Amino acid sequence: MKISEEIEIQCIEYIKNLFEEKDTSALYYHNYKHTVEVVERISAMSYSLTETEATLLRLAGWFHDVGYLYHYHNHEDRGMLLAAKYFENTSLKSDQIQIIIQCIEATKLSKNPRSKLEEIIKDADIGFGVTKRFFETGALLRREWESNLNKLYSDDEWEELQYNFISGVSFYTSYAKLHYRPLLENNIKKQKAILQEKG
């Protein structure tokens, strides 16, 4: 059964309002702009999905980082709980809600995707940070960690951390391998050059 368009419209409004109501001044990276772009990337990668699958995946995208508004640690778990509670009051079936929750869980760095939908949201989320604006978003994430986690790095430490992280990124979907991988590899080269210049 097709999911009502109204469910997605109301979900978007709900998430937007949450970001506007909460103090997001220290969320330099994981903010509403990031959420919107991840959903846009999900949409671009959903061409082989059914309409229902694509909608469920976008709904997961809207909720995937909302946990940051409440607590910095274990934000995915908080997002999963918020999504479950929110969608229980809609016409979505329990198995559809479970798909949304599993897709949010898949965005954890420690989790390997177990379905095509989980592969897409995983690639959409990581793709935001390691492709076109890697060096810009890296600086934002550094500020965010300083503000929220009191993690302070020297410039050398940060550049090495960035290199180690970006070198370990893998993509799962053919879309991401085609569109994101070349950008990722170019950024790895640039980051390596920065390290060599400093070393």
VOGUVEX-667808 format. One record per residue (C-alpha): z, x, y. Coordinates in steps of 0.02 Angstrom, whole numbers, padded with zeros to 5 digits, always signed. Layout:
residues N
ZXY ...
//
This chain:
residues 199
+00000+00000+00000 -00049+00064+00172 +00095+00120+00282 +00112+00021+00443 +00050+00115+00595 +00202+00048+00686 +00317+00153+00576 +00238+00314+00636 +00232+00259+00818 +00417+00215+00815 +00459+00377+00723 +00372+00482+00855 +00464+00390+00993 +00630+00414+00902 +00605+00602+00880 +00544+00623+01059 +00698+00532+01124 +00813+00640+01017 +00740+00799+01091 +00757+00727+01267 +00937+00668+01241 +01006+00828+01162 +01033+00995+01248 +00882+01097+01195 +00900+01232+01328 +00936+01365+01195 +00797+01309+01077 +00663+01423+01145 +00562+01417+00984 +00617+01267+00879 +00587+01138+01015 +00484+00979+01034 +00327+01079+01073 +00343+01169+00906 +00366+01002+00815 +00211+00928+00897 +00104+01078+00852 +00164+01079+00672 +00116+00895+00656 -00055+00935+00733 -00079+01073+00604 -00028+00953+00466 -00159+00830+00526 -00293+00964+00525 -00249+01012+00346 -00235+00835+00277 -00422+00802+00257 -00412+00794+00066 -00260+00679+00061 -00255+00490+00049 -00208+00398+00209 -00035+00361+00139 -00004+00543+00089 -00061+00606+00259 +00054+00483+00348 +00205+00530+00241 +00172+00713+00276 +00160+00685+00464 +00324+00588+00458 +00404+00737+00370 +00331+00850+00504 +00413+00749+00642 +00583+00769+00558 +00566+00946+00489 +00664+01035+00628 +00764+00893+00704 +00921+00964+00620 +00921+01104+00749 +00978+00974+00877 +01143+00958+00784 +01179+01126+00704 +01083+01288+00690 +01132+01327+00510 +01060+01224+00366 +00954+01125+00487 +00834+01070+00349 +00976+00985+00254 +01029+00894+00412 +00848+00843+00444 +00833+00776+00267 +00989+00669+00290 +00930+00605+00459 +00759+00562+00389 +00834+00471+00238 +00947+00368+00350 +00809+00330+00474 +00675+00277+00348 +00796+00170+00247 +00783+00047+00391 +00594+00038+00378 +00475-00042+00253 +00447+00125+00165 +00483+00125-00021 +00618+00238-00093 +00489+00350-00180 +00396+00372-00014 +00558+00420+00074 +00590+00545-00066 +00420+00626-00035 +00464+00646+00150 +00632+00725+00105 +00553+00845-00020 +00424+00899+00109 +00560+00937+00237 +00653+01037+00105 +00494+01135+00069 +00500+01210+00245 +00651+01314+00194 +00598+01497+00189 +00678+01514+00017 +00582+01368-00060 +00415+01378-00150 +00307+01222-00129 +00287+01112-00284 +00146+00996-00227 -00007+00994-00116 +00091+00903+00020 +00229+01033+00016 +00099+01173+00026 +00024+01094+00182 +00187+01072+00278 +00242+01248+00227 +00080+01324+00293 +00083+01216+00451 +00261+01269+00493 +00242+01456+00462 +00066+01456+00534 +00134+01407+00704 +00234+01567+00715 +00123+01700+00639 -00052+01664+00705 -00120+01639+00881 +00040+01664+00978 +00139+01775+00861 +00197+01898+00993 +00242+01760+01116 +00334+01654+00988 +00423+01807+00918 +00500+01842+01088 +00555+01659+01099 +00635+01667+00927 +00726+01826+00976 +00801+01738+01128 +00846+01588+01021 +00939+01695+00893 +01032+01785+01031 +01087+01620+01108 +01128+01523+00950 +01177+01655+00823 +01235+01797+00935 +01111+01909+00844 +01070+02056+00955 +00932+02179+00911 +00871+02337+00993 +00684+02335+01031 +00652+02452+00884 +00755+02344+00765 +00664+02188+00820 +00490+02264+00799 +00534+02321+00623 +00606+02151+00580 +00448+02067+00643 +00337+02184+00542 +00437+02158+00382 +00433+01970+00406 +00249+01951+00446 +00199+02068+00305 +00284+01953+00180 +00201+01791+00235 +00093+01701+00106 -00017+01549+00130 -00043+01416-00004 -00185+01303+00056 -00368+01350+00063 -00370+01292+00245 -00233+01413+00295 -00310+01555+00196 -00475+01527+00287 -00410+01493+00463 -00239+01576+00472 -00252+01726+00358 -00373+01827+00468 -00260+01800+00619 -00108+01848+00517 -00189+02008+00454 -00241+02055+00631 -00062+02029+00691 +00004+02135+00548 -00110+02277+00605 -00054+02257+00786 +00129+02252+00736 +00108+02406+00627 +00028+02497+00775 +00176+02451+00885 +00295+02525+00756 +00193+02684+00737 +00185+02704+00926 +00375+02688+00937 +00403+02800+00785 
//
